[in-house]
Amino acid sequence: MDERTFDRSGQHASVVGLGTWQLGADWGDVDDKEALAVLEAAAEAGVTFFDTADVYGDGRSEQTIAAFLSGRPDLHVLVATKMGRRVDQIPENYVLDNFRAWNDRSRRNLGVDRIDLVQLHCPPTPVYSTDEVFDALDTLVEEERVAAYGVSVETCAEALTAIARPNVASVQIILNPFRMKPLREVLPAAREAGVGIIARVPLASGLLSGKYTRDTVFPENDHRTYNRHGESFDVGETFSGVDYVTGVEAAAEFSALAPEGYTPAQLALRWIIDQPGVTTVIPGARSPEQARANAAAARLPELSGRTLSAIRDLYDRRIKDQVESRW
């Protein structure tokens, strides 16, 4: 699989990575055997970028990745984790002592002395404008606790603030055919600055797979049930902030746009891969079959101008007014 570069850190990632939130929690149950099988399938398909967080299953996702990689010393995978969501979300918690403690825990979970890439996990907005926060992150690099650092953001404004920081290697942001606002300013700014873009929630929590109907029922421990209206965290993380009924209807239209040989999910992933400035896209997978199908999107042809125009028209008609003013 093709790889792209995080210019500021010199690190490389496959254009399709693997998001591992679902291997920890919040997407129903995935047992340890199945989780390891997903990682195996992704690696065999050429995926060289795993994204996780200390809060996914309270460390289970990090530990599962460590267990998988421990038996494969010759396998090169860039592992990115995130920190900051295990405490009250107030700016005062984003200080060096806490960063060291969180980093120590993640390094233990991952079984490494130095983490490849650590990201602030959608912190409060003022954090992005606080010099001391980035001084503390620089200290983690100087202490060789992390090789590089980045941020995960909710809004385009937060992304632009982070990109202006000289040592931010990556920005992780929601980007998909139902969330196009980052195309206007964030991706061009990142390209100019040499900041990598990690595109998350690429399938709008599965909506863009075209598999759901109005009557689909998700498990109680699935965020698509308990966070549908933002009850537990930012609603933009669930279905990209699109109300479910609108999302299902728009997803049916989107599915009809898939060229021959593409699944709807692969169409969404290929659309993201084709956007200038994207370094890697990180779909999750609950089965080896899903992991392989996601990775296969990297080998599909670039989308035609006609298909791109049709996707844009769908977004403008059905989605834009719901999401652009908020994120």
C-alpha positions in Angstrom: 0.0 0.0 0.0 1.2 3.5 -0.7 2.5 5.5 2.2 2.5 9.2 2.8 4.8 11.3 5.0 4.3 13.5 8.1 6.7 16.1 6.9 7.5 17.7 10.2 8.4 14.4 11.9 9.6 12.4 8.9 7.4 9.5 9.8 5.4 7.5 7.3 1.9 6.0 7.3 -0.1 3.9 4.9 -2.8 5.9 3.2 -5.4 3.7 4.8 -4.7 3.1 8.5 -6.7 1.4 11.2 -8.7 3.2 13.9 -8.9 1.0 17.0 -11.6 2.6 19.2 -13.8 -0.4 18.5 -11.2 -2.8 19.9 -11.4 -1.1 23.3 -15.0 -0.1 23.8 -18.1 1.9 22.7 -19.0 -0.1 19.6 -20.5 -3.1 21.2 -18.4 -6.1 22.1 -15.2 -7.3 20.3 -13.5 -10.2 22.0 -9.7 -10.5 22.3 -9.4 -13.1 19.6 -11.4 -11.1 17.1 -9.5 -7.9 17.9 -6.2 -9.6 17.2 -7.6 -11.0 14.0 -8.5 -7.5 12.9 -5.0 -6.2 13.5 -3.6 -9.2 11.7 -5.8 -8.7 8.6 -5.0 -5.0 8.5 -1.3 -5.6 8.7 -1.4 -8.3 6.0 -3.3 -5.8 3.8 -0.5 -3.3 4.0 -1.7 -1.1 6.8 1.2 0.5 8.7 -0.6 3.0 10.9 -2.6 2.1 14.0 -4.5 4.9 15.9 -5.5 4.3 19.5 -6.1 6.2 22.8 -5.5 5.6 26.5 -9.3 5.9 27.0 -10.4 3.2 24.5 -11.5 0.5 26.9 -9.4 2.3 29.6 -6.2 1.0 27.9 -7.5 -2.2 26.4 -7.0 -1.0 22.9 -3.4 0.0 23.6 -2.7 -3.4 25.3 -4.2 -5.3 22.4 -2.0 -3.6 19.9 1.0 -4.3 22.2 0.1 -8.0 22.3 -0.2 -8.2 18.6 3.1 -6.3 17.8 5.1 -8.2 20.5 4.9 -11.3 18.4 5.9 -9.5 15.2 9.2 -7.7 15.8 9.9 -7.3 12.1 6.6 -5.6 11.4 6.9 -1.8 10.9 3.7 -0.1 12.2 3.5 3.5 13.3 1.4 3.6 16.5 -0.3 6.8 17.4 -2.1 7.1 20.7 -4.0 9.9 22.4 -4.2 11.4 25.9 -6.2 13.7 28.0 -9.7 12.3 28.2 -9.4 10.3 31.4 -9.7 13.5 33.5 -12.1 16.4 33.8 -12.0 18.4 30.7 -10.7 21.7 32.0 -7.6 23.5 30.7 -5.9 23.3 34.1 -5.4 19.6 33.7 -3.2 20.0 30.6 0.1 20.4 32.4 3.5 18.6 32.2 3.1 16.5 35.3 -0.1 15.0 34.0 1.4 14.6 30.6 4.2 12.5 32.1 1.8 10.4 34.1 -0.5 9.8 31.1 2.5 9.0 28.9 3.9 6.6 31.5 0.7 4.7 31.5 0.4 4.5 27.7 4.0 3.4 27.3 3.3 0.6 29.8 0.2 -0.4 27.9 2.0 -0.3 24.6 5.1 -2.0 25.9 7.5 0.7 24.5 10.0 3.1 25.8 9.1 5.8 23.3 5.7 6.3 21.7 5.8 7.1 18.0 3.1 9.8 18.0 1.0 11.1 20.9 -2.0 13.4 20.3 -4.0 15.6 22.6 -7.4 14.0 22.6 -9.8 16.8 21.7 -9.0 19.0 24.6 -10.9 22.1 25.7 -10.5 24.8 23.0 -8.3 27.2 25.1 -5.6 24.4 25.3 -4.7 25.0 21.7 -3.8 28.6 22.4 -1.7 27.9 25.6 2.1 28.2 25.1 2.8 26.1 28.2 0.9 23.2 26.8 3.1 23.0 23.8 6.2 23.6 25.9 5.2 20.6 27.9 4.8 18.5 24.7 8.2 19.6 23.5 9.6 18.4 26.9 8.1 14.9 26.2 10.0 14.9 23.0 13.2 16.1 24.6 12.9 13.4 27.3 12.5 10.8 24.5 9.1 9.7 25.8 7.6 10.4 22.4 9.0 10.8 18.9 6.5 13.4 17.8 3.2 14.9 18.9 0.0 16.1 17.3 -3.6 17.0 18.2 -7.0 15.6 17.6 -9.6 18.4 17.2 -13.3 18.9 16.9 -13.4 22.1 14.9 -11.7 23.6 11.9 -10.8 26.7 14.0 -9.0 24.4 16.5 -7.1 22.7 13.7 -5.9 26.0 12.2 -4.7 27.2 15.7 -2.8 23.9 16.1 -1.3 24.0 12.6 0.3 27.4 13.5 2.3 25.7 16.3 5.8 24.9 14.9 6.2 21.5 16.3 2.8 20.0 15.8 3.4 17.0 13.4 -0.2 16.0 12.8 -3.8 17.1 13.1 -6.5 14.5 13.4 -9.9 15.8 12.2 -13.3 14.4 11.2 -13.3 14.4 7.4 -15.7 12.4 5.2 -18.4 13.0 2.5 -20.7 14.2 5.2 -18.1 16.6 6.8 -16.4 18.6 4.0 -15.7 21.9 5.7 -12.0 21.0 6.4 -11.4 21.0 2.7 -11.6 24.8 2.5 -8.9 26.0 4.9 -7.6 23.2 7.1 -6.1 20.9 4.4 -4.5 23.7 2.4 -3.0 25.2 5.6 -1.7 21.8 6.7 -0.1 21.2 3.3 1.7 24.5 3.4 2.9 23.9 6.9 4.0 20.3 6.4 1.5 19.1 9.0 0.0 15.6 8.5 -3.7 15.2 8.3 -5.3 12.1 9.9 -8.9 11.7 8.7 -11.1 10.1 11.4 -14.8 9.1 11.5 -14.4 8.4 7.7 -17.6 6.5 7.4 -19.7 8.8 9.7 -20.0 6.0 12.3 -21.0 3.5 9.7 -23.7 5.6 7.9 -21.7 5.8 4.7 -21.5 2.0 4.5 -25.2 2.2 3.5 -26.0 -0.7 5.7 -28.3 1.1 8.2 -32.0 1.9 8.1 -34.3 4.0 10.3 -35.1 0.8 12.2 -31.5 -0.3 12.9 -30.9 -0.9 16.6 -27.4 -0.5 18.1 -26.3 -2.1 21.4 -26.7 -0.1 24.6 -22.9 0.1 25.0 -22.5 1.5 21.5 -22.0 5.2 21.3 -24.4 5.3 18.3 -27.0 4.6 21.0 -25.8 6.4 24.1 -24.3 9.5 22.4 -26.7 10.0 19.6 -27.5 13.5 20.9 -24.2 14.3 22.5 -25.1 12.9 25.9 -21.5 11.7 26.7 -19.1 13.6 24.4 -19.2 15.9 21.3 -22.1 14.8 19.2 -20.0 15.4 16.1 -18.2 12.1 16.9 -21.4 10.2 16.3 -22.7 10.0 12.8 -20.5 13.1 12.1 -23.2 15.2 13.9 -25.8 14.5 11.3 -29.2 13.6 12.7 -29.8 9.9 12.2 -32.8 10.0 9.9 -31.3 12.5 7.6 -28.1 10.5 7.6 -29.8 7.3 6.6 -31.6 8.9 3.8 -28.5 10.7 2.5 -26.5 7.5 2.8 -28.9 5.7 0.5 -28.3 8.4 -2.1 -24.5 8.2 -1.5 -24.6 4.4 -2.0 -26.2 4.8 -5.4 -23.1 6.9 -6.5 -20.6 4.1 -6.0 -18.9 3.2 -9.3 -18.8 -0.5 -10.4 -16.4 -2.4 -8.2 -16.7 -0.1 -5.2 -18.7 -0.7 -2.0 -20.2 2.5 -0.5 -17.7 2.3 2.3 -14.8 2.1 -0.2 -16.3 5.1 -2.1 -16.2 7.1 1.1 -12.6 6.1 1.8 -11.4 6.7 -1.7 -13.0 10.1 -1.6 -10.9 11.0 1.5 -7.7 9.5 0.0 -8.2 11.7 -3.1 -8.3 14.9 -1.1 -5.0 16.8 -1.4 -3.3 17.1 2.1 -4.7 13.9 3.6 -1.9 11.7 5.0 -3.9 8.8 6.2 -7.5 7.8 6.9 -8.3 5.6 9.9 -11.5 3.6 9.5 -12.3 1.1 12.2 -13.0 -2.5 11.6 -14.9 -5.1 13.8 -13.9 -8.1 11.6 -11.0 -9.2 9.5 -13.2 -8.9 6.4 -13.9 -5.3 7.1 -10.3 -4.5 7.7 -9.3 -6.1 4.3 -12.2 -4.3 2.5 -11.1 -0.9 4.0 -7.5 -1.4 3.0 -8.6 -2.4 -0.6 -9.9 1.2 -1.1 -6.3 2.3 -1.5 -6.0 0.2 -4.6 -9.1 1.5 -6.3 -8.9 4.1 -9.1 -9.2 7.8 -8.3 -12.8 9.0 -8.5 -14.0 10.7 -11.6 -14.9 14.4 -11.7 -18.5 13.4 -12.3 -18.6 11.2 -9.1 -16.9 13.9 -7.1 -19.4 16.5 -8.3 -22.3 14.3 -7.4 -21.0 13.7 -3.9 -20.5 17.4 -3.4 -24.1 18.1 -4.6 -25.4 15.6 -2.1 -23.5 17.2 0.7 -24.7 20.7 -0.2 -28.3 19.6 -0.4 -28.6 17.3 2.5 -25.8 17.8 5.0 -24.0 21.1 4.9 -26.5 23.2 6.8 -26.5 20.7 9.7 -22.7 20.6 10.3 -20.8 23.5 9.0 -21.9 26.1 11.6 -20.9 23.8 14.4 -17.5 22.3 13.5 
